[in-house]
Amino acid sequence: MRRLAEASAKCLRPCLRLSAMLALALFIWWPRAGDVAVAQSCTLSVANEAFGSIDVTANTSFDTTATLTVTCSGLILLPVQVCISLGPGSAGANSPSDRLMASGGNQLHYGLFTDAARSIPFGSYVTPSFGTGVTVTLPIGGGTVMRTVYGRVAAGQQTLPAGSYLSSFSGVNAEIQYGLTSGLLGCNLLTTTSTASFNATASVTTTCRVTTSNLNFGAVGVIAANSDASTNLGPVCTNGTPYTIGLDGGLSGATNPTQRKMTNGVPFVLYGLYQDAARSQAFGNTIGTNTVGGTGTGLSQTVPVFGRVAPQATPAPGTYSDTITVTLTF
C-alpha cells in the first residue's frame, strides 16, 4: 500500500507541472481582449460632395456623388464592426434628406443618401434624432471598405441668388465608432472613434434666358386704320440679376423700331413694336434708349410687346411676316 501511494504521489507532481505548462502556453497564445482593442486602428475619409455649378432657375434637382472610405489595420483577430455617422454639417439641417449649405444669409437645400435612388437618407448614430447611419463589417485581418454617398440638391429653389454655397463636416459630423465583434452590436457600445473632414459645395450661377411667342395681327383688309396686336416675352434670370431686353430691326434691318417690315417677297407692310399700350415708346435694340430693363427674381417675368400696323398703302393680298431677334443682356 505504501509503495502504491508513493507511486501515485510521484505521478501527481509531473502531471501538475504539465498542466501548469499547458495553461501558460494558452495564456501566451491568446491575447486579452483589451490588448486586441488597443492594437486595432480604423480611419475614415470622405471626398468632398461637390455639386459644381448649378442653375436653380431651371427648377430641377442636381445630383452628385462622393466616396467614403473606412480602413482598419493592426492585430485584428475578430471581425470589426464600424458604425458610420454623417451629421447636419456646419450650415445645419432639418433632416438627413434636407441639409443646408449657406452663402451669407442664403441657404441651399440638399440631401445625402445611401442609395442611388436617393430614397434612404444618410444619418447619424451619434445624434439619434438625426436618422440612422451606415454599419459595415470588416473581416478578420482588417482591410478597406468603400461606400458611395449620394447627394441631391432639391428642385424648387429658383429664387436663390447667385453665390458659393458651403457646409463643412468634421468631428461628430463625420465620425465612425468601431470595435471587435463576433456579431452585430449596438453602435452605442462601440466606444473607439475616428473622424474625418469634408465639404459639401455648390455654386449657384448667374444666368438668364427668355421665352417668346408670336405676334399675330390677324386678317386685315384695306389698311385704312391702325391694326394693333400684342404678345409677351418671358425673361427668367437668377434672383438679383439686372438685365436688359432689346428687339432688333427684323429681317429688313430696320433702324427705326416703328418702321419694321413684314414681307411677302418684294411687297411689304410697315409695322412698329412698342413698350407700352399707348404705342408711344418704341421697343428697339439700343441699350439706354429704347430697350427694356429689369431685375431677375429667379421666376419667369412678363415683358409685354405691343405691335401696330399704321394706315398705309395696301399691298397685294398674301401672308406677310418678319422675324425679330430678342437680345437679353445681363
Residue pairs with C-beta under 8 A, 6 or more apart in sequence:
31 39
31 75
31 77
33 180
35 75
36 75
36 76
36 77
36 78
36 180
37 179
37 180
37 192
39 74
39 75
39 76
40 72
40 73
40 74
40 75
40 76
40 80
40 142
40 178
40 180
40 192
41 72
41 73
41 74
42 70
42 71
42 72
42 73
42 80
42 82
42 138
42 142
42 176
42 178
42 192
42 194
43 70
43 71
43 72
43 194
43 196
44 68
44 69
44 70
44 84
44 174
44 175
44 176
44 194
44 195
44 196
45 68
45 69
45 71
45 196
46 66
46 67
46 68
46 69
46 86
46 149
46 169
46 174
46 196
46 197
46 198
47 66
47 67
47 68
47 198
48 66
48 198
48 199
48 200
48 201
49 64
49 65
49 66
49 112
49 149
49 151
49 198
49 199
49 200
49 201
50 64
50 66
50 199
50 200
50 201
50 202
51 62
51 64
51 110
51 151
51 153
51 200
51 201
51 202
51 203
52 64
52 202
52 203
53 203
53 205
54 62
54 153
54 202
54 203
54 204
54 205
55 204
55 205
55 207
55 238
56 108
56 157
56 158
56 159
56 160
56 204
56 238
56 298
57 158
57 207
57 209
57 236
57 237
57 238
57 296
57 298
57 299
58 158
59 155
59 156
59 158
60 155
61 152
61 153
61 154
61 155
62 152
62 153
62 202
63 118
63 150
63 151
63 152
63 153
64 151
64 152
65 148
65 149
65 150
65 151
66 148
66 149
66 151
66 198
67 146
67 147
67 148
67 149
68 84
68 146
68 147
68 148
68 149
69 144
69 145
69 146
70 82
70 84
70 136
70 138
70 144
70 145
70 146
70 147
70 176
71 142
71 143
71 144
71 145
72 80
72 82
72 138
72 142
72 143
72 144
72 178
73 142
74 142
76 138
76 140
76 141
76 142
76 180
77 140
77 180
78 140
78 180
78 181
78 182
79 137
79 138
79 139
79 140
79 180
79 181
79 182
80 137
80 138
80 142
80 178
80 179
80 180
80 181
81 135
81 136
81 137
81 178
81 179
81 180
81 181
81 184
81 185
81 190
82 135
82 136
82 137
82 138
82 145
82 176
82 177
82 178
83 125
83 133
83 134
83 135
83 176
83 177
83 178
83 187
83 190
84 125
84 133
84 134
84 135
84 136
84 147
84 175
84 176
85 123
85 124
85 125
85 126
85 127
85 133
85 172
85 174
85 175
85 176
85 177
86 96
86 112
86 122
86 123
86 124
86 133
86 149
86 169
86 173
86 174
87 93
87 124
87 126
87 127
87 130
87 169
87 172
87 173
87 174
87 175
88 99
88 100
88 127
88 130
88 173
89 99
89 100
89 101
89 167
89 168
89 169
89 173
89 200
90 102
90 166
90 167
90 168
90 169
90 173
91 99
91 100
91 101
91 102
91 107
91 166
91 167
92 99
92 100
92 167
93 99
93 100
93 130
94 100
95 121
95 130
95 131
96 111
96 112
96 121
96 122
96 123
96 124
96 130
96 131
97 111
97 112
97 113
97 118
97 121
98 109
98 111
98 154
99 109
99 110
99 111
99 112
99 167
99 200
100 107
100 108
100 109
100 110
100 167
101 107
101 108
101 110
101 165
101 166
101 167
101 200
101 201
101 202
102 108
102 165
102 166
102 167
103 161
103 163
103 164
103 165
103 166
103 204
104 163
106 160
106 161
106 163
106 165
107 165
108 153
108 157
108 160
108 165
108 202
108 204
109 153
109 154
109 157
110 151
110 152
110 153
110 154
110 200
110 202
111 118
111 121
111 151
111 152
111 154
112 121
112 122
112 149
112 150
112 151
112 200
113 119
113 120
113 121
113 122
113 149
113 150
113 151
113 152
114 120
114 121
114 122
114 134
114 147
114 149
114 150
115 150
116 148
116 150
118 150
118 152
121 131
122 131
122 133
122 134
122 149
122 150
123 130
123 131
123 132
123 133
124 130
124 131
124 132
124 133
124 172
124 173
124 175
125 132
125 133
125 177
125 187
125 188
126 133
126 172
126 175
126 177
127 172
133 187
134 147
135 184
135 187
136 145
136 147
137 181
137 184
138 145
151 200
153 202
158 239
158 298
158 299
159 239
159 297
159 298
159 299
160 204
160 238
160 239
160 298
161 204
161 238
161 239
161 240
162 204
162 205
162 206
162 238
162 239
162 240
162 241
163 203
163 204
164 201
164 202
164 203
165 201
165 202
165 203
165 204
166 199
166 200
166 201
167 199
167 200
168 197
168 198
168 199
168 200
169 196
169 197
169 198
169 199
169 200
170 195
170 196
170 197
171 195
172 195
174 195
174 196
174 197
174 198
175 193
175 194
175 195
175 196
176 193
176 194
176 195
177 187
177 190
177 191
177 192
177 193
178 190
178 192
178 193
178 194
179 185
179 189
179 190
179 191
179 192
204 238
205 238
206 237
206 238
206 241
206 330
207 237
207 238
207 241
208 235
208 236
208 237
208 238
208 241
208 243
208 296
208 328
208 330
209 235
209 236
209 328
210 233
210 234
210 235
210 236
210 245
210 326
210 328
211 233
211 234
211 236
211 300
212 231
212 233
212 234
212 326
213 231
213 232
214 231
215 229
215 230
215 231
215 273
215 305
215 307
216 229
216 231
217 227
217 228
217 229
217 271
217 307
217 309
218 227
218 229
220 227
220 309
221 314
222 314
223 269
223 309
223 310
223 311
223 312
223 313
223 314
224 311
225 311
226 308
226 309
226 310
226 311
227 308
227 309
228 279
228 306
228 307
228 308
228 309
229 306
229 307
230 277
230 304
230 305
230 306
230 307
231 304
231 305
231 307
232 302
232 303
232 304
232 305
233 245
233 302
233 303
233 304
233 305
233 326
234 300
234 301
234 302
234 303
235 243
235 245
235 294
235 296
235 300
235 301
235 303
235 328
236 296
236 298
236 299
236 300
236 301
237 243
237 294
237 295
237 296
237 297
237 298
237 328
237 330
238 296
238 298
239 296
239 297
239 298
240 295
240 296
241 295
241 296
241 330
242 293
242 294
242 295
242 296
242 330
243 293
243 294
243 295
243 296
243 328
243 329
243 330
244 287
244 291
244 292
244 293
244 294
244 328
244 329
244 330
245 291
245 292
245 293
245 294
245 303
245 326
245 327
245 328
245 329
246 284
246 285
246 286
246 287
246 290
246 291
246 292
246 326
246 327
246 329
247 257
247 273
247 283
247 284
247 285
247 305
247 324
247 325
247 326
247 327
248 285
248 324
248 325
248 327
249 255
249 256
249 257
249 260
249 284
249 285
250 260
250 261
250 322
250 323
250 324
251 261
251 263
251 322
251 323
252 260
252 261
252 263
252 268
252 322
254 260
254 261
256 282
257 272
257 273
257 274
257 282
257 283
257 284
257 285
257 290
258 272
258 273
258 274
258 282
258 308
259 270
259 272
260 270
260 271
260 272
260 273
260 322
260 324
261 268
261 269
261 270
261 271
261 322
262 268
262 269
262 271
262 320
262 321
262 322
263 269
263 320
263 321
263 322
264 315
264 316
264 318
264 319
264 320
264 321
267 315
267 316
267 318
267 320
268 315
268 320
269 309
269 312
269 315
269 320
270 309
270 310
270 312
271 307
271 308
271 309
271 310
271 322
272 279
272 282
272 307
272 308
272 310
273 282
273 283
273 284
273 305
273 306
273 307
273 324
274 280
274 281
274 282
274 283
274 305
274 306
274 307
274 308
275 281
275 282
275 283
275 290
275 292
275 304
275 305
275 306
276 306
277 304
277 306
279 306
279 308
281 290
282 290
283 290
283 291
283 292
283 305
283 306
284 290
284 291
285 291
285 327
287 329
292 303
294 301
294 303
296 330
